[in-house]
Each structure stands twice: as structure tokens, then as C-alpha cells.
Amino acid sequence: MTYPTEVGAAGPGGRIASVEPDGPAALAGLEPGDIIVSVEGEPPRDVIDWMWTADGDSVALRVRDARDVERDVVLERDWDELWGLEFDGVVFDGIRECDNACSFCFVAQLPPGMRSSLYVRDDDFRLSFLSGNFVTLTNLADEDVDRIIGQRLSPMHVSLHAVDPDVRRSLMCPTSDDRALEFFERLLAAGIVLHVQIVLVPGVNDGDVLDRSLEWLSRREGVESVGVVPVGMTRYQSRITAGYDTPAAAAAVLTQLRPWRERKRTDLAWVYAADEFYLAAGEPIPSWDDYDDFPQFENGIGMVRAFIDETGEALDELPEAAGSAPDDSPCVTLVTGTLFAPVLRALAPALARTGCQIEVLPVPNDLLGGNVNVTGLLGGGDIAAAVGSHRDEATVFLVPDVAVNDDALFLDDLTIAGVAAAAGSDVRLVSCDAAGLVSALLELSTAKSG
């Protein structure tokens, strides 16, 4: 059974999104739109409760249908069979938002007038377990910690930022008693594995403060990885005046982290710097093995190395005769953020083995401004403007799908069709992974030659 990443509407019980024909749920008469209001007599708060309670070969449910009529249902299945239903979200009782007023909060830096879901400040421990979201632990109660331990919600992903109490107060501005470090210790003592994030803010939690935080973390078994990432700043904030965008600033962080990376506690490096630091400093990206099992991949750590190596692997599968693209081969422009553009440019000659002429179009982020330069935060309007100024009827513009949500919308609610219309060009979405890009280029090359 798989679950969508959407949170779902708050309400009692879990709403069924789909039912597999001839599965146990369908045979019991369950239908999309039905709400499971209790499982073995207890109201499920989320899919974790569902998985925890409905793990046997039968389960008793209380179900409410679209007419608000409730009935009792018993599902039964074979030992190797799934229940045959999916929910419309992973959280049933409403997402837990952050109670802090962090000076670096990216959500608080967004421009006004965007869709409401972008302003949700997720700080829900359940999404930390289910989706790898980083949470502060500052909005937990003792019963939440007991639940994490009791249901073995491991690993968890924690935004720690600093261990110095004064720094935490100035950085995170908690609106209630900050018990996060206490809860952190309790989780570790119970055997819960923790992956830690430190968002680095110049002059606040870097330098000696960062060393103290890493020293504290190094003494705690169960902290499996620590990711150090640079603060992001949009033009809609004034509390942070500097980032780590210059080569000197980024290199200084990498220099500070180097001895911590070499101070391995097991056979793992355990401290990892975000890709942005290496790109800004102009330093080589670490090797594949340096990222161990990529424990903080979704945190932007190791993505560049994975893309480079996986591009090479995908190209190595091409016929030996594949070489440079001839002059009459299709022209393809790869659209990307300014941070990743140098990486794509370096790969362009190799990507030409697909039979396409490759160009790279870096797009500045005028929607958010500041030091925001990653592809995933590009707005459709900025892409349309850049493509329009680069307009070439002979080229196809490929935009990585990391820039759109599950509804294929950019941050500014434009669709790829809207971007193409505004730019007056052939603009298409392409998979953001290396294999997907190479496959798309091969398809364009084959279509041209055919």
C-alpha cells in the first residue's frame, strides 16, 4: 500500500481515496469517499495509527459513508495480501505547524498572494517519520514523545540548529518552553535513530557555536547523520543580511567541517555539507562513497554527485558509436537555476552523445530574489521570461519537474503549458533525475532522425 504525500483535510478519521477491485476493502463494501472513523475501537489520527493497528489478518472498523451513515465493517485478508485501499492523505487530524518565530524561517520570507498551502509551516513529527521532513521537536508534548517511542517511529529527522540555549532563543524564538533537547535525549535513549539538520546563519550559529553543537552531537549514539545547510534568504525579509554565497564564506564552512567529517564515529562520515557550499566555493564535489548511503539526499546533500555519476552511467549504456551531436541534430536547451548551471554546462559535451545539441539556460529567481538560486524554487514566470529572451524556434526547452508540485504547478501557479504560451516556445517538463533526462534527450534525437 502506498500513500500520497499530501496532508489531507483535517477531520475525524481517514477518508478513503481509492479502493482496489476485488481486494479485501472492496469485498467488504468500502468505497472511495468513505471515512474510517475508528480502527479496533480507536479513532485513527494518521496512516501510522492505521498501519500500527491494522497489521493482522482481520481488522474491525467503524465507517461513515457519504450520507453520514455509520456502519461496522470487518476486513479480512490472507497473510500475503494488502487491504486494497488508499487514503487521500497521511494525516487525518490536521497538520501540526511550527510555533516558533525563527529568524531564518523560509515560509515567513515568501511573497504575499501565493497559494495558501505554501504558507503552511510544517512541524509535524509524523511527517518527519513518513516523509523525512525535518522538525524542531519544540511543539511536542510528553505524550507525543511516548508515542514516537511506543510505535518505534524511527528514524526521525530533527532541525537542531544549535545546542547553546541563548543561541537557540535568538535563532528560533520559541513561543513556549523549549524542551527540544530534552526530548532529543529521550528519543536517543529509547533507541530512536535521529538525522539532524543545522541551518547555518552567519554570525549566529556558525564558528565556535557550530563546533560546540557538533561536539555535543558527536557524543550521542544514535545521531546517524548531521547535515549542515546554508540559510536561504528571499528579498521579502530583512532580518538576515548575509549568506554563504561568496567563495570565501562557503570555503570557510567546508574548512571548518573537514575535521568533523574525518572524525568518523563508525565507518561513516556522519557530518555532511550541503551541495551549495561546494558549488559556491568552487570546490570539487565529494565522491559517491563520501556520502555513504546518502542519508540526507532530500536535504540537498549529495544530489549533485548522484546526478553526475548517474548521468555517466546512463550515457555508458549508449552504443559505442555514439559521439558528438551532428549539426542537424535537435537543439535542446536545459533550463535550470543559476546554482546548478555550471554542473550542467560541464556535462553538456557528454550529453551530446544522445544525439542532441545541448545548451544550458540559467534562470535568475526574480520571484523570490535574495540568494535563492536552486532550480526547485523557480517560478513559471521567471522561466517564461528567460526562455522568451532566449527564444529560438529551433530549440526545445526542458524544465526539470522538481520545479512543480504534484498538481504540476510552479510556485506562482503557472503550468508548463502556461509557461510555453507566455514564452512562445516549445517548453516541456522533464524528469529531474539523470536517467530521465538522458531518456528524454534520446527520444528527441530519435524523433528528429525519424
C-alpha positions in Angstrom: 0.0 0.0 0.0 1.3 3.5 -0.9 0.3 6.8 0.5 0.3 10.2 -1.2 2.4 12.9 0.3 -0.5 15.4 0.7 -1.5 16.0 4.2 -5.3 15.7 3.5 -8.2 17.6 5.1 -8.4 17.7 8.9 -11.3 15.7 10.3 -12.2 12.7 12.3 -10.9 9.6 10.7 -9.2 8.8 7.4 -11.0 9.4 4.1 -10.6 6.6 1.5 -9.3 7.9 -1.8 -9.4 4.7 -3.8 -10.3 1.0 -3.4 -8.7 -1.8 -5.4 -11.2 -4.0 -7.2 -11.6 -7.5 -5.6 -9.4 -6.5 -2.7 -10.5 -7.0 0.9 -11.8 -3.5 1.2 -13.9 -3.8 -1.9 -15.2 -7.1 -0.9 -16.3 -5.6 2.4 -18.2 -2.8 0.6 -15.8 0.1 1.2 -15.9 2.8 -1.4 -13.9 6.0 -2.2 -15.2 8.8 0.0 -16.0 6.5 2.9 -14.3 7.7 6.2 -12.8 5.2 8.6 -13.7 6.8 11.9 -12.3 4.0 14.2 -10.0 1.1 13.9 -10.4 -1.6 16.6 -12.4 1.0 18.5 -9.9 3.8 18.3 -10.0 6.8 16.0 -7.0 6.8 13.7 -5.1 10.1 13.7 -3.0 9.3 10.7 -1.8 6.4 8.5 0.7 5.4 11.2 -2.2 4.5 13.5 -3.7 2.6 10.6 -0.6 0.7 9.9 0.0 0.0 13.6 -3.5 -1.2 14.3 -4.4 -2.9 11.0 -1.4 -5.2 10.8 -3.2 -8.5 11.3 -5.3 -10.7 9.0 -8.5 -9.0 10.2 -9.5 -5.6 11.5 -12.7 -4.2 12.9 -13.7 -0.8 11.5 -16.4 1.9 12.0 -17.1 3.5 8.7 -19.1 6.6 7.7 -20.3 6.9 4.2 -21.1 10.0 2.1 -24.7 10.1 3.5 -23.2 10.3 7.1 -24.5 6.8 7.8 -22.1 4.8 10.0 -21.7 1.0 10.0 -19.4 -1.6 11.4 -17.2 -3.5 8.9 -14.7 -6.3 9.4 -11.9 -6.6 6.9 -10.2 -10.0 6.4 -7.2 -10.9 4.2 -4.7 -13.6 3.5 -1.3 -13.3 5.1 0.4 -12.0 1.9 -2.5 -9.7 0.9 -2.8 -5.9 1.2 -6.1 -4.3 2.4 -6.6 -2.8 -1.1 -7.3 0.8 -0.1 -5.5 4.1 -0.1 -6.2 7.3 1.9 -6.3 10.8 0.5 -3.6 12.0 2.8 -1.3 10.7 5.5 -2.5 12.9 8.4 -6.2 12.8 9.3 -6.4 15.2 12.2 -4.7 18.3 10.7 -1.1 19.1 10.2 0.9 20.3 13.2 2.6 23.7 12.4 5.6 25.3 13.9 5.0 27.5 16.9 8.4 29.3 16.7 9.3 32.6 15.1 12.7 31.5 13.6 14.6 34.4 12.1 15.5 32.3 9.1 12.1 30.7 8.5 11.8 30.4 4.7 8.0 30.3 4.8 7.9 33.6 6.5 10.1 35.0 3.7 7.6 34.1 0.9 6.0 36.9 -1.1 2.3 37.6 -0.3 -0.5 36.4 -2.5 0.7 32.9 -3.2 -1.5 29.8 -2.8 -2.3 29.1 0.9 -0.6 25.7 1.1 2.8 27.3 0.6 2.4 29.2 3.9 1.9 26.0 6.0 4.8 25.8 8.4 5.0 22.0 8.8 6.5 20.9 12.1 4.7 17.5 12.3 6.7 14.6 13.8 4.6 12.2 11.9 5.7 13.7 8.5 9.2 13.5 9.8 8.9 9.8 10.1 6.8 9.2 7.0 8.4 11.7 4.6 11.7 12.7 6.0 10.6 16.3 6.9 12.8 18.0 9.4 11.0 19.1 12.6 12.2 21.1 15.6 10.6 19.0 18.4 9.6 22.2 20.1 5.9 21.6 19.7 5.9 18.2 21.3 4.3 17.1 24.5 5.4 14.2 26.6 2.7 12.0 25.2 4.0 12.7 21.7 7.4 11.5 22.7 5.9 8.4 24.3 4.0 7.7 21.1 7.2 8.0 19.0 8.9 5.6 21.3 6.0 3.3 21.6 5.3 3.0 17.9 9.0 2.9 17.1 8.9 5.9 14.7 12.5 5.6 13.6 14.3 7.3 12.1 13.2 10.8 12.8 14.6 14.0 11.2 15.3 16.9 13.5 16.2 20.5 12.9 18.5 21.2 15.8 20.4 24.4 14.6 22.3 24.9 17.9 22.6 23.4 21.4 23.6 26.7 23.1 20.4 27.8 24.9 21.0 31.5 24.3 21.7 30.9 20.6 18.6 28.8 20.3 16.5 31.5 21.8 17.8 34.2 19.5 17.7 32.0 16.4 14.4 30.1 16.9 12.5 32.5 19.1 10.4 29.7 20.7 6.9 30.8 21.8 6.8 28.2 24.6 9.2 26.4 26.9 11.9 24.9 24.6 12.2 21.2 25.6 13.6 20.0 22.3 17.0 19.0 23.6 15.3 17.1 26.5 13.1 15.3 24.0 16.1 14.7 21.7 17.9 12.9 24.6 14.8 10.8 25.5 14.4 9.6 21.9 18.0 8.6 21.6 17.9 6.8 24.9 14.9 4.8 23.6 16.8 3.7 20.5 15.2 6.1 18.0 17.7 7.0 15.3 18.0 10.7 14.5 19.1 12.5 11.4 20.0 16.2 12.3 19.8 19.4 10.3 21.7 22.6 11.1 20.6 25.6 9.1 23.7 27.8 9.3 23.3 31.6 9.7 26.4 33.8 9.5 27.5 35.2 12.9 24.8 33.3 14.8 25.3 29.6 14.9 28.5 29.1 12.8 32.1 29.3 14.0 32.5 28.3 17.7 28.8 27.8 18.1 28.8 25.2 15.3 31.8 23.4 16.8 30.0 23.2 20.2 26.9 21.8 18.5 28.9 19.2 16.6 30.8 18.2 19.7 27.6 17.7 21.6 26.1 15.6 18.8 29.3 13.6 18.4 28.9 12.2 22.0 25.4 10.9 21.3 25.0 7.4 19.9 22.0 7.2 17.6 22.7 10.5 15.8 23.3 8.9 12.4 23.9 12.0 10.3 24.2 15.7 10.6 23.6 17.9 7.5 24.8 21.5 7.5 23.0 23.7 5.1 23.2 27.4 4.3 20.4 29.8 5.2 18.2 30.9 2.4 17.2 34.5 2.0 14.5 36.0 -0.2 14.1 39.7 -0.9 11.0 39.7 1.4 13.0 39.7 4.6 15.4 42.0 6.4 16.5 40.0 9.4 19.4 38.2 7.7 22.0 40.3 5.9 24.4 37.7 4.6 24.6 34.1 3.5 27.4 31.9 2.3 27.2 32.8 -1.4 30.8 34.0 -1.8 33.6 31.5 -2.4 35.4 32.7 0.7 32.4 32.3 3.0 31.5 28.9 1.6 35.1 27.6 1.7 35.4 28.7 5.3 32.5 26.4 6.3 33.9 23.5 4.4 37.3 24.0 6.1 35.6 24.0 9.5 33.6 20.9 8.7 36.6 18.9 7.3 38.0 17.6 10.6 34.5 16.7 11.8 34.0 14.6 8.6 37.3 12.9 9.2 36.4 12.2 12.8 34.3 9.2 11.9 32.5 7.5 14.8 31.8 4.3 12.8 32.7 3.7 9.2 30.5 6.7 8.2 31.5 10.3 7.9 28.3 11.4 9.7 28.7 15.2 9.1 27.8 16.3 5.6 27.9 19.8 4.0 25.2 20.9 1.6 26.0 20.8 -2.1 25.6 24.6 -2.2 28.8 25.1 -0.2 30.9 23.2 -2.7 29.3 24.9 -5.7 29.7 28.4 -4.1 33.3 27.7 -3.1 34.2 26.2 -6.4 35.5 23.1 -4.7 35.2 19.6 -6.1 32.0 17.7 -5.2 32.9 14.7 -2.9 32.9 11.2 -4.4 30.0 8.9 -4.2 31.5 6.9 -1.4 31.9 10.1 0.7 28.1 10.3 1.0 27.8 6.8 2.5 24.2 5.8 1.8 23.1 9.4 1.1 21.2 9.8 4.4 20.4 13.5 3.7 19.8 13.3 0.0 16.4 15.1 0.2 18.1 17.8 2.2 20.2 18.8 -0.9 23.2 16.8 0.2 24.7 14.6 -2.4 22.3 15.4 -5.2 25.0 16.9 -7.4 27.3 13.9 -7.0 24.4 11.5 -7.7 23.3 13.4 -10.8 26.9 13.5 -12.2 27.6 9.8 -11.6 24.1 8.6 -12.7 24.5 10.7 -15.9 27.7 8.9 -16.6 26.1 5.5 -16.0 23.2 6.3 -18.3 25.5 7.5 -21.1 27.7 4.5 -20.7 24.7 2.3 -21.8 24.6 4.1 -25.2 26.1 2.3 -28.2 29.9 2.7 -28.6 29.4 4.6 -31.8 27.5 7.4 -30.1 29.5 10.6 -30.2 29.1 14.3 -30.7 25.8 15.6 -32.0 25.9 16.5 -35.7 25.0 19.9 -36.9 21.5 18.9 -38.0 20.7 17.2 -34.7 17.9 18.7 -32.5 18.8 21.7 -30.3 17.8 21.3 -26.7 18.2 23.9 -24.0 18.3 22.7 -20.4 16.6 25.2 -18.1 18.0 25.3 -14.6 18.6 27.5 -11.6 21.8 29.6 -11.5 23.4 27.3 -8.8 23.3 24.1 -10.9 24.0 25.7 -14.3 27.8 25.2 -14.1 27.3 21.5 -13.4 25.0 21.1 -16.4 27.4 23.0 -18.6 30.2 20.7 -17.7 28.0 17.7 -18.6 26.8 19.2 -21.9 29.5 17.7 -24.1 28.8 14.2 -22.7 25.0 14.7 -23.0 25.6 15.4 -26.7 26.2 11.7 -27.1 22.4 11.3 -27.1 22.4 13.0 -30.5 21.2 16.4 -29.3 22.9 19.7 -29.3 22.9 20.9 -25.7 22.7 24.4 -24.4 22.1 25.5 -20.8 19.9 28.4 -19.7 20.4 29.5 -16.1 17.3 31.4 -14.8 17.6 34.0 -12.1 14.9 33.8 -9.4 13.2 37.2 -9.5 10.1 35.7 -7.9 11.9 35.2 -4.6 15.1 37.2 -5.1 17.7 37.2 -2.4 20.2 34.4 -2.6 17.6 31.8 -3.8 19.2 30.1 -6.7 18.1 26.4 -6.8 16.0 25.0 -9.6 13.2 23.7 -7.4 12.2 27.2 -6.3 11.9 28.8 -9.8 8.6 30.3 -10.7 7.0 29.7 -14.0 7.0 33.5 -14.8 10.8 33.7 -14.4 11.3 30.7 -16.6 8.9 32.1 -19.3 10.8 35.4 -19.2 14.2 33.7 -19.6 13.0 31.5 -22.3 11.3 34.3 -24.1 14.5 36.4 -24.1 16.4 33.3 -25.4 13.7 32.5 -27.9 14.8 30.1 -30.7 12.1 28.3 -32.7 14.6 25.5 -33.4 15.2 24.5 -29.8 13.2 22.6 -27.2 13.4 23.9 -23.7 13.4 21.2 -21.0 12.4 22.2 -17.5 13.1 19.7 -14.6 9.9 18.6 -12.9 11.4 19.4 -9.5 10.1 22.9 -10.0 6.5 21.8 -10.0 4.3 20.2 -7.3 2.1 17.1 -7.6 -0.5 19.2 -9.5 2.2 20.3 -12.0 2.0 23.9 -10.8 5.0 26.1 -10.3 5.3 28.3 -7.2 3.4 31.1 -9.0 0.6 28.7 -10.1 1.6 28.6 -13.7 1.5 25.3 -15.6 4.1 24.2 -18.1 1.5 25.0 -20.8 1.2 28.5 -19.4 5.0 28.9 -19.4 5.2 27.7 -23.0 2.4 30.1 -24.1 4.0 33.1 -22.3 7.4 32.3 -23.8 6.1 31.5 -27.3 8.4 28.5 -27.4 8.4 24.7 -27.1 8.8 24.2 -23.3 8.4 20.8 -21.7 8.8 19.2 -18.3 11.4 16.5 -18.0 12.3 14.2 -15.1 14.8 15.8 -12.7 16.9 12.7 -12.4 19.8 11.9 -14.8 18.2 8.7 -16.3 15.0 10.7 -17.1 17.0 13.5 -18.7 19.1 11.1 -20.9 15.9 9.2 -21.9 14.2 12.4 -22.9 17.1 13.5 -25.0 17.3 10.2 -26.7 13.6 10.4 -27.6 14.0 13.9 -29.1 17.0 12.7 -31.1 15.1 9.6 -32.3 12.1 11.7 -33.3 14.3 14.1 -35.2 16.1 11.4 -37.1 12.9 9.5 -37.8 
